[in-house]
Amino acid sequence: MNLAEFLAREADGLCCSILHDSIEWVDVEIRIARLREVCLEQAPDKMDLFEGLYVRRFHRFWEQWRKPDGQPYD
């Protein structure tokens, strides 16, 4: 499995957790940090793409489906 396939699979799993599980934002941050580490190890030149594509996606899912009105991520 290449990096793109791995990230796509992991991102889908995290998005499903945001939508269907009672995951807390801190747990989302932990999983993002793990994915960030993998990306940094295997493709450091793609970190901007990772942040723009995946991290924004996780934040958007959280805002749309889980974030209480007016509550920050932190």
Contact map, one row per residue, 1 for C-alpha under 8 A:
11101100000000000000000000000000000000000000000000000000000000000000000000
11111100000000000000000000000000000000000000000000000000000000000000000000
11111110000000000000000000000000000000100100000000000000000000000000000000
01111111000000000000000000000000000000000000000000000000000000000000000000
11111111100000000000000000000000000000000000000000000000000000000000000000
11111111110000000000000000000000000000000000000000000000000000000000000000
00111111111000000000000000000000001000000000000000000000000000000000000000
00011111111100000000000000000000000000000000000000000000000000000000000000
00001111111110000000000000000000000000000000000000000000000000000000000000
00000111111111000000000000000000001000000000000000000000000000000000000000
00000011111111100000000000000000000000000000000000000100000000000000000000
00000001111111110000000000000000000000000000000000000000000000000000000000
00000000111111111000000000000000000000000000000000000000000000000000000000
00000000011111111100000000010010000000000000000000000000010000000000000000
00000000001111111110000000000000000000000000000000000000010010000000000000
00000000000111111111100000000000000000000000000000000000000000000000000000
00000000000011111111111000000000000000000000000000000000000000000000000000
00000000000001111111111000010000000000000000000000000000000011001100000000
00000000000000111111100000000000000000000000000000000000000010001100000000
00000000000000011111110000000000000000000000000000000000000000000000000000
00000000000000011111111000000000000000000000000000000000000000000000000000
00000000000000001101111100000000000000000000000000000000000000000000000000
00000000000000001100111110110000000000000000000000000000000000000000000000
00000000000000000000011111110000000000000000000000000000000000000000000000
00000000000000000000001111111000000000000000000000000000000000000000000011
00000000000000000000000111111100000000000000000000000000000000000000000001
00000000000000000000001111111110000000000000000000000000000000000000000000
00000000000001000100001111111111000000000000000000000000000000000000000000
00000000000000000000000011111111100000000000000000000000000000000000000000
00000000000000000000000001111111110000000000000000000000000000000000000000
00000000000001000000000000111111111000000000000000000000000000000000000000
00000000000000000000000000011111111100000000000000000010000000000000000000
00000000000000000000000000001111111110000000000000000000000000000000000000
00000000000000000000000000000111111111000000000000000000000000000000000000
00000010010000000000000000000011111111100000000000000000000000000000000000
00000000000000000000000000000001111111110000001001000000000000000000000000
00000000000000000000000000000000111111111000000000000000000000000000000000
00000000000000000000000000000000011111111100000000000000000000000000000000
00100000000000000000000000000000001111111111011001000000000000000000000000
00000000000000000000000000000000000111111111111000000000000000000000000000
00000000000000000000000000000000000011111111000000000000000000000000000000
00100000000000000000000000000000000001111111000000000000000000000000000000
00000000000000000000000000000000000000111111111000000000000000000000000000
00000000000000000000000000000000000000111111111000000000000000000000000000
00000000000000000000000000000000000000010011111100000000000000000000000000
00000000000000000000000000000000000000110011111111000000000000000000000000
00000000000000000000000000000000000100110011111111100000000000000000000000
00000000000000000000000000000000000000000000111111110000000000000000000000
00000000000000000000000000000000000000000000011111111100000000000000000000
00000000000000000000000000000000000100100000011111111110000000000000000000
00000000000000000000000000000000000000000000001111111111000000000000000000
00000000000000000000000000000000000000000000000111111111000000000000000000
00000000000000000000000000000000000000000000000011111111100000000000000000
00000000001000000000000000000000000000000000000011111111110000000000000000
00000000000000000000000000000001000000000000000001111111111000000000000000
00000000000000000000000000000000000000000000000000111111111100000000000000
00000000000000000000000000000000000000000000000000001111111110000000000000
00000000000001100000000000000000000000000000000000000111111111000000000000
00000000000000000000000000000000000000000000000000000011111111100000000000
00000000000000000000000000000000000000000000000000000001111111110000000000
00000000000000100110000000000000000000000000000000000000111111111100000000
00000000000000000100000000000000000000000000000000000000011111111110000000
00000000000000000000000000000000000000000000000000000000001111111111000000
00000000000000000000000000000000000000000000000000000000000111111110000000
00000000000000000110000000000000000000000000000000000000000011111110000000
00000000000000000110000000000000000000000000000000000000000011111111000000
00000000000000000000000000000000000000000000000000000000000001111111101110
00000000000000000000000000000000000000000000000000000000000000100111111000
00000000000000000000000000000000000000000000000000000000000000000011111000
00000000000000000000000000000000000000000000000000000000000000000001111100
00000000000000000000000000000000000000000000000000000000000000000011111110
00000000000000000000000000000000000000000000000000000000000000000010011111
00000000000000000000000010000000000000000000000000000000000000000010001111
00000000000000000000000011000000000000000000000000000000000000000000000111
